[in-house]
């Protein structure tokens, strides 16, 4: 049986966008890949990210906010940056990892009523879910 591939999702603070992507990829790639997420900083997992994932039947409440340096020895096959800041500050991994990038809006920067803010989290969640589905189909068919 071939070794599982390793996928890293990288964002600035490993609190929202990377956590959403980590959750979807972990479910979609179960048994096909080890999924990790990290930040170039650690901000803790955003409670609103946990809430909108729960609405979609996903539990990411057990996720932790990790610093990318913690995974320096992991041979990644794919590194997905989900914000421009992470792409620009991303450390160079000594591997032949396929690097992919998509700049998702940061829902943690949303302003307005609590409902408007949650709707922004939902919109980003849905964008991330679509990206995760496409990634899975393209690279793990």
C-alpha positions as a printed NumPy array, in Angstrom:
array([[  0.   ,   0.   ,   0.   ],
       [  1.532,   3.362,  -0.981],
       [  2.309,   5.912,   1.708],
       [ -0.295,   8.576,   2.317],
       [  0.407,  11.969,   0.812],
       [  0.924,  14.953,   3.135],
       [ -1.043,  18.16 ,   2.577],
       [ -0.341,  21.426,   4.398],
       [ -2.804,  24.326,   4.447],
       [ -1.046,  27.547,   5.356],
       [ -2.511,  30.892,   6.437],
       [ -1.435,  33.865,   8.518],
       [ -2.766,  32.908,  11.947],
       [ -4.144,  29.366,  11.468],
       [ -7.437,  30.498,  12.969],
       [-10.079,  30.712,  10.195],
       [ -9.425,  30.023,   6.525],
       [ -6.795,  27.326,   6.999],
       [ -8.929,  25.667,   9.676],
       [-11.942,  25.569,   7.345],
       [ -9.82 ,  24.061,   4.558],
       [ -8.204,  21.597,   6.964],
       [-11.632,  20.38 ,   8.056],
       [-12.954,  19.829,   4.546],
       [ -9.763,  18.245,   3.206],
       [ -9.487,  15.914,   6.21 ],
       [-12.983,  14.617,   5.453],
       [-12.562,  14.458,   1.67 ],
       [ -9.093,  12.867,   1.784],
       [ -9.697,  10.466,   4.663],
       [ -7.5  ,   7.441,   3.991],
       [ -5.743,   9.179,   1.08 ],
       [ -3.718,  11.932,   2.766],
       [ -2.558,  13.349,   6.069],
       [ -3.85 ,  16.91 ,   6.319],
       [ -2.103,  19.559,   8.403],
       [ -2.772,  23.249,   8.853],
       [ -0.498,  25.916,  10.2  ],
       [  0.144,  29.626,  10.297],
       [  3.118,  31.883,  10.093],
       [  1.707,  33.051,  13.445],
       [ -0.782,  31.319,  15.764],
       [ -3.999,  33.076,  16.747],
       [ -6.072,  30.184,  18.103],
       [ -9.039,  28.624,  16.317],
       [-11.751,  31.229,  15.745],
       [-15.026,  30.264,  17.502],
       [-17.039,  31.565,  14.527],
       [-15.111,  29.228,  12.202],
       [-16.032,  26.341,  14.513],
       [-19.689,  27.501,  14.493],
       [-20.066,  27.752,  10.703],
       [-18.405,  24.385,  10.202],
       [-20.798,  22.862,  12.735],
       [-23.676,  24.261,  10.631],
       [-22.304,  22.172,   7.739],
       [-21.984,  19.016,   9.845],
       [-18.249,  19.367,  10.515],
       [-16.637,  19.418,  13.952],
       [-13.312,  21.271,  14.016],
       [-13.534,  22.176,  17.714],
       [-10.643,  19.786,  18.427],
       [ -8.312,  21.578,  15.977],
       [ -5.342,  23.498,  17.325],
       [ -3.587,  26.552,  15.956],
       [ -0.102,  25.447,  14.931],
       [  3.008,  27.288,  13.787],
       [  4.452,  26.205,  10.451],
       [  7.849,  25.537,  12.08 ],
       [  6.281,  22.588,  13.931],
       [  6.096,  20.736,  10.612],
       [  9.562,  21.504,   9.282],
       [ 10.441,  17.79 ,   9.125],
       [  7.234,  16.643,   7.373],
       [  7.743,  15.859,   3.664],
       [  4.755,  17.663,   2.159],
       [  3.401,  16.713,  -1.236],
       [  1.087,  19.743,  -1.417],
       [  1.254,  23.139,   0.256],
       [ -1.869,  25.278,  -0.159],
       [ -1.657,  28.916,   0.912],
       [ -5.076,  30.441,   1.524],
       [ -4.098,  34.105,   1.91 ],
       [ -1.649,  36.42 ,   0.181],
       [  0.205,  37.173,   3.416],
       [  1.004,  33.493,   3.951],
       [  2.155,  33.08 ,   0.358],
       [  4.517,  36.032,   0.658],
       [  5.877,  34.958,   4.05 ],
       [  5.763,  31.207,   3.441],
       [  8.964,  29.454,   4.379],
       [ 10.634,  27.45 ,   1.679],
       [ 10.081,  23.766,   2.297],
       [ 12.976,  21.496,   1.34 ],
       [ 10.769,  19.257,  -0.726],
       [  9.247,  18.911,  -4.129],
       [  5.848,  19.954,  -2.809],
       [  3.317,  21.203,  -5.305],
       [  2.422,  24.69 ,  -4.097],
       [ -1.028,  26.096,  -4.733],
       [ -2.52 ,  29.441,  -3.776],
       [ -5.957,  30.962,  -3.428],
       [ -6.536,  34.222,  -1.564],
       [ -9.768,  33.801,   0.377],
       [-11.247,  36.88 ,   2.108],
       [-10.562,  36.987,   5.854],
       [-13.93 ,  36.616,   7.605],
       [-12.343,  37.661,  10.91 ],
       [-12.076,  41.173,   9.435],
       [-15.827,  41.366,   8.75 ],
       [-17.681,  44.219,  10.432],
       [-21.308,  45.022,  11.068],
       [-24.082,  43.224,  12.873],
       [-23.457,  39.759,  14.33 ],
       [-25.649,  38.349,  11.532],
       [-23.636,  40.147,   8.826],
       [-20.367,  38.869,  10.322],
       [-21.645,  35.274,  10.479],
       [-22.864,  35.553,   6.887],
       [-19.323,  36.536,   5.849],
       [-17.968,  33.447,   7.662],
       [-20.556,  31.315,   5.84 ],
       [-19.637,  32.816,   2.464],
       [-15.924,  32.125,   2.996],
       [-16.73 ,  28.62 ,   4.299],
       [-18.649,  27.891,   1.102],
       [-15.781,  29.206,  -1.072],
       [-13.291,  27.06 ,   0.856],
       [-15.539,  23.992,   0.55 ],
       [-15.763,  24.429,  -3.242],
       [-11.96 ,  24.815,  -3.482],
       [-11.429,  21.688,  -1.334],
       [-13.794,  19.704,  -3.585],
       [-11.971,  20.897,  -6.717],
       [ -8.533,  20.226,  -5.232],
       [ -9.574,  16.699,  -4.259],
       [-10.958,  15.94 ,  -7.716],
       [ -7.904,  17.361,  -9.468],
       [ -5.131,  15.816,  -7.374],
       [ -6.701,  12.714,  -5.82 ],
       [ -8.932,  11.337,  -8.587]])
